[in-house]
Amino acid sequence: MTDISASTYVPNLSSSAFSQLKGKTTKIGADGANADTQTFTVGKAGEFNFKINDTFTNVEIRNDRNEVVTTIRSKESAADASARLGPGTYTATFSQANRAAGVRDYSLDVTERQNILVTGGGAMLKGTAQPPGNGDTGIQKHTFNVVQGGTFTANLTLPNTRWAMMDKDGKVVAASDSGKPDDQQTFLQKPTYKLEPGQYTMVVVPPSSLQSPTDFQLSLVPRNADLSESGLTQESAIQKTLRERQDRLRQWASDTKTTTTSKKV
């Protein structure tokens, strides 16, 4: 993690998995609102997620040709956007939508967007969960591209975390709520998820009790769906309980997926 709070330091976003631009809106922008600017560089081409953690704050990012590459406008809660950036120097301008607010602190989280490829051998997502605060829910979004379909289990190393995976039509195809790390379950106790080839979006909701940035991994592991605790194809009692649990989680994800606004994503 890179914490960028000094305007004299020009960070390279490609050199860190997570960066945060912090400052105060001590200047005056072209529209008369309190504002501030920061400069950063990109060492190699990539897609980045930008999330402003402050309410009623506008962010405009321009390249070295003064072209706008992305804008973010938060209202009552955190807001995010993603942009594909090539190597070069960029300027981020932060301005307040509420002119009567006076000088305010701001922070912008930057992560490299991961487009995960899922093959017959599975896949792994590596991320950093951020503690919620200042209107930021900590919610992350990540893209999974399934090139070889199959049945998978999921291992999540971050406790007390909810996640859901939706297909391109918004249908929830997998969901979980880890009261403890998923890897504490035995292999045959884990619920399975059948994924067809295509693009999926995963939403990760870290626990509200998170106190500091925490690295985590979420891996998809191929699984023979016919295996059971007894070695039979018939559904066992624990499989029935897990299946019913997954049905409830999918219903939760379907009810809430349209209200999330964030994440590495």
N, C-alpha and C positions, 0 to 999 in steps of 0.2 A: 504494500500500500504506500502511496506517495501522497503526503499532505502538502498542498501548495497554497501558502498563505502570504508569501512575499512577492510583490509585483516585480521585483528585480530578477527573480528566478524564472527562467523559461523552461518548463518541463517538456519532456518527450513522452507522449502518451503511449508510445510503442514499447517503452522500457519497463512498464509496470502493469500488473493485472488490474489494479484499481488505483485511480487517482482522484483527488478531491481539490477543486479550486475554491478557495475561501477568501473572503474580503468584506469590505464595507462600501456601501453606496455613498461615498463622500463627494463625488463629482456631480456635475449637472449635465444631463444628456441633451440631445438636439431638441427634444420635445419639452424640455424644462423640468423633467422628473429627475430625482436623485438616481445616479448611475455610477458605474465603474467598468473598467475594461481590464482584461488579462490576455496575455499572449501564451500560446503553447505551440509545440511542433509535433509532427507525426513522422516517424522515421521510416515506416514501411506501410504500404497500403493496407487498409483494413476497415471493417465496419465497427462503429463505436456506439454505445448507448450513453446518452446524456440525461441526467435526472436532476432537476432543480428541487431542492428540499424545502424551499421557502414559499409561502403563500403570496399571491398577487405580485409575482416577479416575472419579468420577461427576459429571455435570453436570445441573443442573435449572434450566430457564429459566421464569420466571413473568412475566406481564404486570402492569400497574398495578392490576388487580383481584385480584391474588394467585392467578390461575389458571395452572396448569402448561401451557405450550404445547409443550414438548418436553423429553425426557430423553435422556441419553447415558451409557452405562456401558461403559468400556473395560476389557479384561482384559489379555491378554498383548501386545496390540498396539493401535494407534490405532483409534478408533471414530468413527462419524459418524451424523448424523441431519439431516433437513431439516424446515423448518416454514414455513408461510405466515404472515407477520406483518403486521398493520396498523400505521398510524402510532401512536406512543405510546412509553412508557418501559418497559423490561424489566430484570429482575434475574437475573443468572446466579450460581448457587451451585455452587462447586467443593468436593468432599469426597473424601477418600481412602478407598478400599475396604479398604486395608491399614492398620489403625490403628497397627501397630507401626513404620510407616515414618518417623514424625516429620514435621517440616516439609519440604515438597517444592515445587519449582518446578512451574508448569503453564503451558500455552499452548493457546489455543483459536483455530483458524483459522475465519474467517467469510467466505463468498463468496456473492454473489447467484446463485441458481440460474438458469441460462439454459435456457429452453425454446425451442429453435431451430426455426423454421418453414422447411421445405425446399419450395421451389416449382420450377417448371420452369426458373427462372433460377439455381437453386442456393441456397447458404446459407453463412454464415460463423460460426464459433465463435471468440470471443476469450476467452482465459484467461491465468492466471498460474500457471506451474509452480513448485511449492515444493520445495526440497531435502529429501530424506529425512533422518530422524534422530529419535532419542528414541522409537523404535517406530513412527514415521510413515513409511509407504512412499511417500508423495507421490502415490498413485493418486487420480485424479479420475473422477467420473461426471457425464455430461451427458445431457439428454433432447433427442432430435430428433423432431419431428413432420413427417412427409412428407405434404404435402397434394396434391402433384402428383408422381406417380411418374416414373421415368426412369432413364437410365444416367448415372453421374457418375464423375469422377476426383476425387482428394483431394490438396490441397496442404497440407502441414504444415511450418511454419517452424522447429520445434524439432528439432534433430538427435538421433539416437540414441534415439528415442522410439517405443514400441510403442502401438498403439491397436487396439481392436476394437469393432465395432458389432453389437449383438444386437437381434433383434425382440422382441415382447412375450412370445413363448414361450421366449426364451433361445437361439434359434438364431443362430449367428454368420453374418452376411450380408456383412461386410466386415472386413478386418484388414490391418495393415501394420506394418512394422518399419523405421523410417527410419534407416539407417546414416549418412545425410546428409540435409539438407533435401530433401523431395520435389520442390521446385521446381527442383532441379538436373537432374532428368530432363527430356527433351524431352516435349512434349505427347503425341505418339503412342507414347511408351514407357511412359506411365503405365498401371497396371492400371485397369480399370473396374469399377464396382459397380452392380448393378441393384437399385434400391429401389422397392418397392411402397408405395402409401399406407398409413400407419399410424404407430405410435409406436415409436421405437427408443431404446435406451440405448447410449451410447458410453463406453467405459472408456479413459482415457488414462494410460499409465505412463511418467512422465518418466525420464530417465537417472539412474542412481544416483550419477553423478559431478557432478550439478548442485550448484553451490556457493552460489547465491543465487537469490532469486525472479526468474523470467524470464518476461516476457510472450511469448505465442505466439498464432498464428492457425492455424485449420484450416478450410479452405474446400472446399466441394463444388462442382464445376464441371460443368455439363451437357456430355455428350460423345456424339457419334454413334458407336455401337458398331461400325458397319461400316467405320470408317476404320482403315487400317493403314499401316505404313511404306511399303508399295509401292502404296497406294491401292486394294488389292483386299480383298475380304471374306474370302479364305482366310487361315487363321491363319499368321502368319509365325513364324520361329524365335524372335525376341525375345518375341513374344506368348506362345508356348508356354512359354518360360522364366519369364515373369512370371506366367502362369496357374498353373504348378506351384508357384511361390513363394507365391502367394496361398493355394493349397490347403494348404500347410504351415502358413502363418500362421493360417488358419481352424482347423486342427486344434489349434494351440497355444492359441488363444483358447478353444476348446471345452473343452480340458483344464484351463484355469486360471480360467475365469470364475467358478466357484463359490467360489473361495478368496479373491477380493478383498473387502476390507472397506470401502474408501474410495469421494470427489470428487468437479464444477462444473463439477465439475461444473462 
